[in-house]
Amino acid sequence: MTDANTTLVAISAAVEAQSAATIEIARNVEPASAGTSAVTSRMGLVTGEANETGDASREVLAAAADLSTQSDRLEGETGAFVEAPRTVV
């Protein structure tokens, strides 16, 4: 009978320890889940910002190409203007 009691006490203690560990795990899972959700949300924001930055970069590149074209045209027109009096003389 003493062996049975000892075994029951040991089982009871083990079940209690396992129950406490399970409660602790459950308590830690909720904040970890909330943290994961926050990180996921922020990653979505960063992705959106990166896409906007890419769009802005493409617009700047197009504007720079347009400016280069206008500069080339202006250089040609300026050259023609400067040469025009020489051809008259």
N, C-alpha and C positions, 0 to 999 in steps of 0.2 A: 504494500500500500504506500509506503514511503517513496518507493521508486516511481510509482504512478503520480503521486503528488508533485514530486520533483520535476517530472516530465511535463506535467500540466502547467506548472509555474514557469518553466523554461519556455514552453510554447506560448503561453500568455504574454510573457515578456517580449518574445520575438515578434508576436503579432502587434503588440503595442508599439514597439520600436519601428516596425514596418509602417504602421499607420501614421506615426509621427513623421517619418521620412516622406510618405506619400503626401501628407498635408503640406510639408515644406516645399516639395517639388511643385505642387499645384499653386502655391503662393508665389513661387518664382516664375512660373510659366506665364502668368498674366502680364507682369511688367516686361518680360522678354518679348511677348507678342506685341505689346503696345510699342515697344522700341522698334521692332521689325516693321510695323506698320508706318511709323514715323519716318524711318529710313526709306522705305518704299515710296512714300509720298514725296519726300525731298528729292529722290532720284527722278521722279516724274517731273518735278519742277526744273531740275537741272537739265533734263533732256529737252524740255520746252525752251529753256533759255539758250541752249546750244543750237537748237534749230533756228531760233530767231537771230542768233549771231551769224549763223551760216547764211541766212537770207540777207542780212545787212551786208555781209562781206560780198555777196554776189552783186548787190546794188552798187557798192563802192567800186567794184571792179568794172561794172558796166559804165559808171560815171567816169572813171579814169580813162576807159577806152574812148568814150565820147569826147572827153577833153583832149585827148591825144589827136583825134581826128580833127577837131576844131583848130587845134594848134597848128597842125600840118596845113590846113586850109588857109589859116591866117598868114602863115609863113609864105605860102605861095602867092597870096594876094599882095602881101607887103613887097615881096620881090618883084612882082609885076608892076606895082606902083612905082617902085624906085627905078625900074628899067624903062618905064614909059617915057619919061623926059629924055632919056638918052637916045631913044630911037627917033624922036622928033627932031633933034638937033642935027 
